[in-house]
């Protein structure tokens, strides 16, 4: 199924909803302020985020996160 890309405002709204859903209101705002305040290279951060982890370790981490989200 083809999905029409978000316009800028819709993308902001969807992003905020995702952050708030994952982190809660206060931590979502804190995350945004950290990104704005500090120089941040998302691409580099993403490359290093799971460096050195095996696929099994990454899978276990993802499953734990999923289980925590489904409990709340």
PDB file of N, CA, C and O in Angstrom:
ATOM      1  N   UNK A   1       0.835  -1.178   0.000  1.00  0.00           N
ATOM      2  CA  UNK A   1       0.000   0.000   0.000  1.00  0.00           C
ATOM      3  C   UNK A   1       0.878   1.239   0.000  1.00  0.00           C
ATOM      4  O   UNK A   1       1.790   1.343   0.820  1.00  0.00           O
ATOM      5  N   UNK A   2       0.626   2.177  -0.896  1.00  0.00           N
ATOM      6  CA  UNK A   2       1.381   3.420  -0.981  1.00  0.00           C
ATOM      7  C   UNK A   2       0.872   4.409   0.053  1.00  0.00           C
ATOM      8  O   UNK A   2      -0.335   4.569   0.234  1.00  0.00           O
ATOM      9  N   UNK A   3       1.780   5.054   0.711  1.00  0.00           N
ATOM     10  CA  UNK A   3       1.416   6.043   1.722  1.00  0.00           C
ATOM     11  C   UNK A   3       1.892   7.421   1.284  1.00  0.00           C
ATOM     12  O   UNK A   3       3.051   7.584   0.901  1.00  0.00           O
ATOM     13  N   UNK A   4       1.025   8.397   1.336  1.00  0.00           N
ATOM     14  CA  UNK A   4       1.384   9.765   0.977  1.00  0.00           C
ATOM     15  C   UNK A   4       2.303  10.314   2.066  1.00  0.00           C
ATOM     16  O   UNK A   4       1.994  10.206   3.253  1.00  0.00           O
ATOM     17  N   UNK A   5       3.441  10.908   1.663  1.00  0.00           N
ATOM     18  CA  UNK A   5       4.366  11.453   2.674  1.00  0.00           C
ATOM     19  C   UNK A   5       3.699  12.540   3.518  1.00  0.00           C
ATOM     20  O   UNK A   5       2.778  13.223   3.070  1.00  0.00           O
ATOM     21  N   UNK A   6       4.181  12.677   4.732  1.00  0.00           N
ATOM     22  CA  UNK A   6       3.680  13.711   5.638  1.00  0.00           C
ATOM     23  C   UNK A   6       4.094  15.086   5.131  1.00  0.00           C
ATOM     24  O   UNK A   6       5.182  15.240   4.577  1.00  0.00           O
ATOM     25  N   UNK A   7       3.237  16.082   5.316  1.00  0.00           N
ATOM     26  CA  UNK A   7       3.700  17.454   5.154  1.00  0.00           C
ATOM     27  C   UNK A   7       4.449  17.799   6.443  1.00  0.00           C
ATOM     28  O   UNK A   7       4.411  17.036   7.408  1.00  0.00           O
ATOM     29  N   UNK A   8       5.126  18.946   6.459  1.00  0.00           N
ATOM     30  CA  UNK A   8       5.978  19.286   7.609  1.00  0.00           C
ATOM     31  C   UNK A   8       5.218  19.311   8.927  1.00  0.00           C
ATOM     32  O   UNK A   8       5.689  18.756   9.920  1.00  0.00           O
ATOM     33  N   UNK A   9       4.062  19.940   8.951  1.00  0.00           N
ATOM     34  CA  UNK A   9       3.305  20.037  10.205  1.00  0.00           C
ATOM     35  C   UNK A   9       2.819  18.675  10.668  1.00  0.00           C
ATOM     36  O   UNK A   9       2.868  18.371  11.860  1.00  0.00           O
ATOM     37  N   UNK A  10       2.353  17.856   9.744  1.00  0.00           N
ATOM     38  CA  UNK A  10       1.891  16.512  10.110  1.00  0.00           C
ATOM     39  C   UNK A  10       3.040  15.670  10.646  1.00  0.00           C
ATOM     40  O   UNK A  10       2.861  14.881  11.573  1.00  0.00           O
ATOM     41  N   UNK A  11       4.222  15.842  10.059  1.00  0.00           N
ATOM     42  CA  UNK A  11       5.397  15.109  10.534  1.00  0.00           C
ATOM     43  C   UNK A  11       5.771  15.543  11.951  1.00  0.00           C
ATOM     44  O   UNK A  11       6.094  14.707  12.795  1.00  0.00           O
ATOM     45  N   UNK A  12       5.727  16.850  12.210  1.00  0.00           N
ATOM     46  CA  UNK A  12       5.994  17.343  13.573  1.00  0.00           C
ATOM     47  C   UNK A  12       4.997  16.755  14.567  1.00  0.00           C
ATOM     48  O   UNK A  12       5.375  16.296  15.645  1.00  0.00           O
ATOM     49  N   UNK A  13       3.730  16.775  14.194  1.00  0.00           N
ATOM     50  CA  UNK A  13       2.693  16.248  15.094  1.00  0.00           C
ATOM     51  C   UNK A  13       2.888  14.759  15.349  1.00  0.00           C
ATOM     52  O   UNK A  13       2.805  14.309  16.492  1.00  0.00           O
ATOM     53  N   UNK A  14       3.146  13.994  14.298  1.00  0.00           N
ATOM     54  CA  UNK A  14       3.354  12.551  14.457  1.00  0.00           C
ATOM     55  C   UNK A  14       4.597  12.270  15.291  1.00  0.00           C
ATOM     56  O   UNK A  14       4.603  11.359  16.118  1.00  0.00           O
ATOM     57  N   UNK A  15       5.655  13.059  15.071  1.00  0.00           N
ATOM     58  CA  UNK A  15       6.881  12.891  15.845  1.00  0.00           C
ATOM     59  C   UNK A  15       6.681  13.181  17.317  1.00  0.00           C
ATOM     60  O   UNK A  15       7.175  12.445  18.172  1.00  0.00           O
ATOM     61  N   UNK A  16       5.955  14.253  17.621  1.00  0.00           N
ATOM     62  CA  UNK A  16       5.685  14.583  19.022  1.00  0.00           C
ATOM     63  C   UNK A  16       4.824  13.516  19.679  1.00  0.00           C
ATOM     64  O   UNK A  16       5.072  13.135  20.822  1.00  0.00           O
ATOM     65  N   UNK A  17       3.821  13.035  18.967  1.00  0.00           N
ATOM     66  CA  UNK A  17       2.980  11.968  19.524  1.00  0.00           C
ATOM     67  C   UNK A  17       3.813  10.729  19.816  1.00  0.00           C
ATOM     68  O   UNK A  17       3.626  10.083  20.848  1.00  0.00           O
ATOM     69  N   UNK A  18       4.738  10.391  18.909  1.00  0.00           N
ATOM     70  CA  UNK A  18       5.593   9.221  19.121  1.00  0.00           C
ATOM     71  C   UNK A  18       6.510   9.418  20.322  1.00  0.00           C
ATOM     72  O   UNK A  18       6.664   8.514  21.143  1.00  0.00           O
ATOM     73  N   UNK A  19       7.120  10.602  20.426  1.00  0.00           N
ATOM     74  CA  UNK A  19       7.989  10.884  21.570  1.00  0.00           C
ATOM     75  C   UNK A  19       7.222  10.843  22.887  1.00  0.00           C
ATOM     76  O   UNK A  19       7.670  10.233  23.858  1.00  0.00           O
ATOM     77  N   UNK A  20       6.071  11.491  22.911  1.00  0.00           N
ATOM     78  CA  UNK A  20       5.275  11.525  24.142  1.00  0.00           C
ATOM     79  C   UNK A  20       4.806  10.125  24.505  1.00  0.00           C
ATOM     80  O   UNK A  20       4.792   9.757  25.680  1.00  0.00           O
ATOM     81  N   UNK A  21       4.424   9.349  23.512  1.00  0.00           N
ATOM     82  CA  UNK A  21       3.990   7.976  23.763  1.00  0.00           C
ATOM     83  C   UNK A  21       5.129   7.139  24.340  1.00  0.00           C
ATOM     84  O   UNK A  21       4.916   6.332  25.244  1.00  0.00           O
ATOM     85  N   UNK A  22       6.328   7.332  23.821  1.00  0.00           N
ATOM     86  CA  UNK A  22       7.479   6.539  24.260  1.00  0.00           C
ATOM     87  C   UNK A  22       8.078   7.040  25.568  1.00  0.00           C
ATOM     88  O   UNK A  22       8.524   6.243  26.393  1.00  0.00           O
ATOM     89  N   UNK A  23       8.091   8.368  25.763  1.00  0.00           N
ATOM     90  CA  UNK A  23       8.824   8.937  26.891  1.00  0.00           C
ATOM     91  C   UNK A  23       7.962   9.631  27.934  1.00  0.00           C
ATOM     92  O   UNK A  23       8.404   9.826  29.066  1.00  0.00           O
ATOM     93  N   UNK A  24       6.761  10.000  27.579  1.00  0.00           N
ATOM     94  CA  UNK A  24       5.945  10.832  28.453  1.00  0.00           C
ATOM     95  C   UNK A  24       6.200  12.298  28.141  1.00  0.00           C
ATOM     96  O   UNK A  24       7.175  12.634  27.469  1.00  0.00           O
ATOM     97  N   UNK A  25       5.328  13.167  28.626  1.00  0.00           N
ATOM     98  CA  UNK A  25       5.411  14.590  28.295  1.00  0.00           C
ATOM     99  C   UNK A  25       6.722  15.240  28.721  1.00  0.00           C
ATOM    100  O   UNK A  25       7.373  15.912  27.921  1.00  0.00           O
ATOM    101  N   UNK A  26       7.106  15.044  29.961  1.00  0.00           N
ATOM    102  CA  UNK A  26       8.275  15.735  30.502  1.00  0.00           C
ATOM    103  C   UNK A  26       9.553  15.264  29.820  1.00  0.00           C
ATOM    104  O   UNK A  26      10.377  16.086  29.419  1.00  0.00           O
ATOM    105  N   UNK A  27       9.727  13.970  29.685  1.00  0.00           N
ATOM    106  CA  UNK A  27      10.952  13.449  29.077  1.00  0.00           C
ATOM    107  C   UNK A  27      11.020  13.748  27.581  1.00  0.00           C
ATOM    108  O   UNK A  27      12.111  13.919  27.037  1.00  0.00           O
ATOM    109  N   UNK A  28       9.868  13.814  26.910  1.00  0.00           N
ATOM    110  CA  UNK A  28       9.856  14.198  25.494  1.00  0.00           C
ATOM    111  C   UNK A  28      10.359  15.632  25.343  1.00  0.00           C
ATOM    112  O   UNK A  28      11.177  15.913  24.468  1.00  0.00           O
ATOM    113  N   UNK A  29       9.883  16.526  26.180  1.00  0.00           N
ATOM    114  CA  UNK A  29      10.346  17.919  26.146  1.00  0.00           C
ATOM    115  C   UNK A  29      11.828  17.993  26.487  1.00  0.00           C
ATOM    116  O   UNK A  29      12.573  18.757  25.874  1.00  0.00           O
ATOM    117  N   UNK A  30      12.247  17.217  27.444  1.00  0.00           N
ATOM    118  CA  UNK A  30      13.664  17.192  27.836  1.00  0.00           C
ATOM    119  C   UNK A  30      14.527  16.714  26.673  1.00  0.00           C
ATOM    120  O   UNK A  30      15.589  17.281  26.415  1.00  0.00           O
ATOM    121  N   UNK A  31      14.077  15.670  25.968  1.00  0.00           N
ATOM    122  CA  UNK A  31      14.802  15.152  24.815  1.00  0.00           C
ATOM    123  C   UNK A  31      14.951  16.240  23.745  1.00  0.00           C
ATOM    124  O   UNK A  31      16.035  16.437  23.196  1.00  0.00           O
ATOM    125  N   UNK A  32      13.865  16.934  23.460  1.00  0.00           N
ATOM    126  CA  UNK A  32      13.910  17.982  22.445  1.00  0.00           C
ATOM    127  C   UNK A  32      14.875  19.090  22.858  1.00  0.00           C
ATOM    128  O   UNK A  32      15.631  19.589  22.025  1.00  0.00           O
ATOM    129  N   UNK A  33      14.859  19.477  24.118  1.00  0.00           N
ATOM    130  CA  UNK A  33      15.767  20.533  24.566  1.00  0.00           C
ATOM    131  C   UNK A  33      17.220  20.079  24.485  1.00  0.00           C
ATOM    132  O   UNK A  33      18.102  20.888  24.197  1.00  0.00           O
ATOM    133  N   UNK A  34      17.481  18.806  24.734  1.00  0.00           N
ATOM    134  CA  UNK A  34      18.844  18.290  24.595  1.00  0.00           C
ATOM    135  C   UNK A  34      19.312  18.355  23.145  1.00  0.00           C
ATOM    136  O   UNK A  34      20.453  18.727  22.872  1.00  0.00           O
ATOM    137  N   UNK A  35      18.439  17.996  22.229  1.00  0.00           N
ATOM    138  CA  UNK A  35      18.784  18.022  20.809  1.00  0.00           C
ATOM    139  C   UNK A  35      19.054  19.455  20.358  1.00  0.00           C
ATOM    140  O   UNK A  35      19.997  19.700  19.605  1.00  0.00           O
ATOM    141  N   UNK A  36      18.246  20.387  20.804  1.00  0.00           N
ATOM    142  CA  UNK A  36      18.404  21.783  20.408  1.00  0.00           C
ATOM    143  C   UNK A  36      19.658  22.391  21.045  1.00  0.00           C
ATOM    144  O   UNK A  36      20.388  23.138  20.394  1.00  0.00           O
ATOM    145  N   UNK A  37      19.898  22.075  22.295  1.00  0.00           N
ATOM    146  CA  UNK A  37      20.972  22.705  23.068  1.00  0.00           C
ATOM    147  C   UNK A  37      22.368  22.224  22.669  1.00  0.00           C
ATOM    148  O   UNK A  37      23.304  23.023  22.626  1.00  0.00           O
ATOM    149  N   UNK A  38      22.517  20.956  22.384  1.00  0.00           N
ATOM    150  CA  UNK A  38      23.828  20.385  22.121  1.00  0.00           C
ATOM    151  C   UNK A  38      23.999  20.049  20.650  1.00  0.00           C
ATOM    152  O   UNK A  38      23.059  19.593  19.999  1.00  0.00           O
ATOM    153  N   UNK A  39      25.213  20.278  20.120  1.00  0.00           N
ATOM    154  CA  UNK A  39      25.453  19.821  18.752  1.00  0.00           C
ATOM    155  C   UNK A  39      25.220  18.310  18.699  1.00  0.00           C
ATOM    156  O   UNK A  39      25.709  17.572  19.555  1.00  0.00           O
ATOM    157  N   UNK A  40      24.495  17.866  17.721  1.00  0.00           N
ATOM    158  CA  UNK A  40      24.085  16.471  17.698  1.00  0.00           C
ATOM    159  C   UNK A  40      24.096  15.965  16.263  1.00  0.00           C
ATOM    160  O   UNK A  40      23.392  16.501  15.407  1.00  0.00           O
ATOM    161  N   UNK A  41      24.887  14.943  16.000  1.00  0.00           N
ATOM    162  CA  UNK A  41      24.924  14.319  14.681  1.00  0.00           C
ATOM    163  C   UNK A  41      24.148  13.017  14.773  1.00  0.00           C
ATOM    164  O   UNK A  41      24.684  11.993  15.198  1.00  0.00           O
ATOM    165  N   UNK A  42      22.889  13.060  14.374  1.00  0.00           N
ATOM    166  CA  UNK A  42      22.012  11.897  14.491  1.00  0.00           C
ATOM    167  C   UNK A  42      22.570  10.691  13.747  1.00  0.00           C
ATOM    168  O   UNK A  42      22.505   9.568  14.249  1.00  0.00           O
ATOM    169  N   UNK A  43      23.116  10.911  12.560  1.00  0.00           N
ATOM    170  CA  UNK A  43      23.648   9.802  11.761  1.00  0.00           C
ATOM    171  C   UNK A  43      24.785   9.111  12.493  1.00  0.00           C
ATOM    172  O   UNK A  43      24.834   7.882  12.549  1.00  0.00           O
ATOM    173  N   UNK A  44      25.688   9.884  13.049  1.00  0.00           N
ATOM    174  CA  UNK A  44      26.812   9.306  13.792  1.00  0.00           C
ATOM    175  C   UNK A  44      26.310   8.600  15.053  1.00  0.00           C
ATOM    176  O   UNK A  44      26.783   7.510  15.376  1.00  0.00           O
ATOM    177  N   UNK A  45      25.376   9.194  15.757  1.00  0.00           N
ATOM    178  CA  UNK A  45      24.811   8.588  16.959  1.00  0.00           C
ATOM    179  C   UNK A  45      24.170   7.241  16.611  1.00  0.00           C
ATOM    180  O   UNK A  45      24.353   6.251  17.320  1.00  0.00           O
ATOM    181  N   UNK A  46      23.423   7.222  15.519  1.00  0.00           N
ATOM    182  CA  UNK A  46      22.745   5.995  15.101  1.00  0.00           C
ATOM    183  C   UNK A  46      23.756   4.892  14.767  1.00  0.00           C
ATOM    184  O   UNK A  46      23.537   3.726  15.094  1.00  0.00           O
ATOM    185  N   UNK A  47      24.850   5.263  14.123  1.00  0.00           N
ATOM    186  CA  UNK A  47      25.891   4.280  13.778  1.00  0.00           C
ATOM    187  C   UNK A  47      26.497   3.657  15.031  1.00  0.00           C
ATOM    188  O   UNK A  47      26.815   2.468  15.053  1.00  0.00           O
ATOM    189  N   UNK A  48      26.653   4.469  16.069  1.00  0.00           N
ATOM    190  CA  UNK A  48      27.337   4.007  17.280  1.00  0.00           C
ATOM    191  C   UNK A  48      26.395   3.454  18.345  1.00  0.00           C
ATOM    192  O   UNK A  48      26.853   2.858  19.319  1.00  0.00           O
ATOM    193  N   UNK A  49      25.111   3.638  18.178  1.00  0.00           N
ATOM    194  CA  UNK A  49      24.144   3.291  19.211  1.00  0.00           C
ATOM    195  C   UNK A  49      24.236   1.824  19.626  1.00  0.00           C
ATOM    196  O   UNK A  49      24.233   1.512  20.817  1.00  0.00           O
ATOM    197  N   UNK A  50      24.315   0.943  18.665  1.00  0.00           N
ATOM    198  CA  UNK A  50      24.347  -0.487  18.960  1.00  0.00           C
ATOM    199  C   UNK A  50      25.665  -1.135  18.517  1.00  0.00           C
ATOM    200  O   UNK A  50      25.716  -2.342  18.281  1.00  0.00           O
ATOM    201  N   UNK A  51      26.712  -0.342  18.407  1.00  0.00           N
ATOM    202  CA  UNK A  51      28.013  -0.860  17.981  1.00  0.00           C
ATOM    203  C   UNK A  51      28.484  -1.954  18.929  1.00  0.00           C
ATOM    204  O   UNK A  51      28.382  -1.822  20.149  1.00  0.00           O
ATOM    205  N   UNK A  52      28.989  -3.010  18.365  1.00  0.00           N
ATOM    206  CA  UNK A  52      29.522  -4.103  19.167  1.00  0.00           C
ATOM    207  C   UNK A  52      28.480  -5.093  19.650  1.00  0.00           C
ATOM    208  O   UNK A  52      28.837  -6.098  20.265  1.00  0.00           O
ATOM    209  N   UNK A  53      27.208  -4.844  19.394  1.00  0.00           N
ATOM    210  CA  UNK A  53      26.157  -5.762  19.822  1.00  0.00           C
ATOM    211  C   UNK A  53      25.911  -6.799  18.730  1.00  0.00           C
ATOM    212  O   UNK A  53      25.912  -6.489  17.539  1.00  0.00           O
ATOM    213  N   UNK A  54      25.704  -8.014  19.161  1.00  0.00           N
ATOM    214  CA  UNK A  54      25.346  -9.060  18.205  1.00  0.00           C
ATOM    215  C   UNK A  54      23.869  -8.904  17.829  1.00  0.00           C
ATOM    216  O   UNK A  54      23.116  -8.195  18.497  1.00  0.00           O
ATOM    217  N   UNK A  55      23.481  -9.567  16.769  1.00  0.00           N
ATOM    218  CA  UNK A  55      22.079  -9.531  16.358  1.00  0.00           C
ATOM    219  C   UNK A  55      21.197 -10.104  17.468  1.00  0.00           C
ATOM    220  O   UNK A  55      20.100  -9.603  17.712  1.00  0.00           O
ATOM    221  N   UNK A  56      21.675 -11.147  18.136  1.00  0.00           N
ATOM    222  CA  UNK A  56      20.899 -11.752  19.218  1.00  0.00           C
ATOM    223  C   UNK A  56      20.726 -10.767  20.381  1.00  0.00           C
ATOM    224  O   UNK A  56      19.634 -10.642  20.936  1.00  0.00           O
ATOM    225  N   UNK A  57      21.806 -10.072  20.745  1.00  0.00           N
ATOM    226  CA  UNK A  57      21.724  -9.081  21.823  1.00  0.00           C
ATOM    227  C   UNK A  57      20.759  -7.955  21.453  1.00  0.00           C
ATOM    228  O   UNK A  57      19.956  -7.521  22.279  1.00  0.00           O
ATOM    229  N   UNK A  58      20.843  -7.487  20.211  1.00  0.00           N
ATOM    230  CA  UNK A  58      19.954  -6.441  19.742  1.00  0.00           C
ATOM    231  C   UNK A  58      18.501  -6.912  19.748  1.00  0.00           C
ATOM    232  O   UNK A  58      17.600  -6.162  20.123  1.00  0.00           O
ATOM    233  N   UNK A  59      18.279  -8.160  19.328  1.00  0.00           N
ATOM    234  CA  UNK A  59      16.933  -8.726  19.331  1.00  0.00           C
ATOM    235  C   UNK A  59      16.385  -8.813  20.752  1.00  0.00           C
ATOM    236  O   UNK A  59      15.228  -8.471  20.991  1.00  0.00           O
ATOM    237  N   UNK A  60      17.206  -9.268  21.692  1.00  0.00           N
ATOM    238  CA  UNK A  60      16.775  -9.358  23.090  1.00  0.00           C
ATOM    239  C   UNK A  60      16.422  -7.977  23.655  1.00  0.00           C
ATOM    240  O   UNK A  60      15.439  -7.828  24.382  1.00  0.00           O
ATOM    241  N   UNK A  61      17.225  -6.980  23.315  1.00  0.00           N
ATOM    242  CA  UNK A  61      16.963  -5.618  23.763  1.00  0.00           C
ATOM    243  C   UNK A  61      15.641  -5.110  23.183  1.00  0.00           C
ATOM    244  O   UNK A  61      14.852  -4.486  23.892  1.00  0.00           O
ATOM    245  N   UNK A  62      15.404  -5.371  21.918  1.00  0.00           N
ATOM    246  CA  UNK A  62      14.152  -4.955  21.277  1.00  0.00           C
ATOM    247  C   UNK A  62      12.955  -5.649  21.922  1.00  0.00           C
ATOM    248  O   UNK A  62      11.923  -5.020  22.155  1.00  0.00           O
ATOM    249  N   UNK A  63      13.087  -6.920  22.206  1.00  0.00           N
ATOM    250  CA  UNK A  63      11.982  -7.656  22.830  1.00  0.00           C
ATOM    251  C   UNK A  63      11.679  -7.127  24.228  1.00  0.00           C
ATOM    252  O   UNK A  63      10.514  -7.020  24.613  1.00  0.00           O
ATOM    253  N   UNK A  64      12.724  -6.795  24.990  1.00  0.00           N
ATOM    254  CA  UNK A  64      12.507  -6.215  26.316  1.00  0.00           C
ATOM    255  C   UNK A  64      11.767  -4.887  26.216  1.00  0.00           C
ATOM    256  O   UNK A  64      10.850  -4.623  26.994  1.00  0.00           O
ATOM    257  N   UNK A  65      12.163  -4.056  25.265  1.00  0.00           N
ATOM    258  CA  UNK A  65      11.484  -2.782  25.060  1.00  0.00           C
ATOM    259  C   UNK A  65      10.026  -2.985  24.668  1.00  0.00           C
ATOM    260  O   UNK A  65       9.140  -2.280  25.150  1.00  0.00           O
ATOM    261  N   UNK A  66       9.787  -3.945  23.798  1.00  0.00           N
ATOM    262  CA  UNK A  66       8.423  -4.237  23.370  1.00  0.00           C
ATOM    263  C   UNK A  66       7.582  -4.718  24.549  1.00  0.00           C
ATOM    264  O   UNK A  66       6.444  -4.283  24.721  1.00  0.00           O
ATOM    265  N   UNK A  67       8.140  -5.613  25.357  1.00  0.00           N
ATOM    266  CA  UNK A  67       7.409  -6.130  26.523  1.00  0.00           C
ATOM    267  C   UNK A  67       7.090  -5.003  27.507  1.00  0.00           C
ATOM    268  O   UNK A  67       5.997  -4.970  28.073  1.00  0.00           O
ATOM    269  N   UNK A  68       8.028  -4.085  27.715  1.00  0.00           N
ATOM    270  CA  UNK A  68       7.781  -2.975  28.634  1.00  0.00           C
ATOM    271  C   UNK A  68       6.662  -2.081  28.105  1.00  0.00           C
ATOM    272  O   UNK A  68       5.821  -1.614  28.874  1.00  0.00           O
ATOM    273  N   UNK A  69       6.650  -1.844  26.797  1.00  0.00           N
ATOM    274  CA  UNK A  69       5.616  -0.981  26.225  1.00  0.00           C
ATOM    275  C   UNK A  69       4.247  -1.623  26.264  1.00  0.00           C
ATOM    276  O   UNK A  69       3.247  -0.929  26.450  1.00  0.00           O
ATOM    277  N   UNK A  70       4.179  -2.928  26.094  1.00  0.00           N
ATOM    278  CA  UNK A  70       2.874  -3.590  26.077  1.00  0.00           C
ATOM    279  C   UNK A  70       2.315  -3.753  27.490  1.00  0.00           C
ATOM    280  O   UNK A  70       1.116  -3.986  27.646  1.00  0.00           O
ATOM    281  N   UNK A  71       3.147  -3.638  28.516  1.00  0.00           N
ATOM    282  CA  UNK A  71       2.674  -3.731  29.894  1.00  0.00           C
ATOM    283  C   UNK A  71       2.017  -2.443  30.366  1.00  0.00           C
ATOM    284  O   UNK A  71       1.202  -2.461  31.287  1.00  0.00           O
ATOM    285  N   UNK A  72       2.371  -1.316  29.734  1.00  0.00           N
ATOM    286  CA  UNK A  72       1.823  -0.025  30.181  1.00  0.00           C
ATOM    287  C   UNK A  72       0.604   0.375  29.416  1.00  0.00           C
ATOM    288  O   UNK A  72       0.031   1.433  29.676  1.00  0.00           O
TER     289      UNK A  72
END
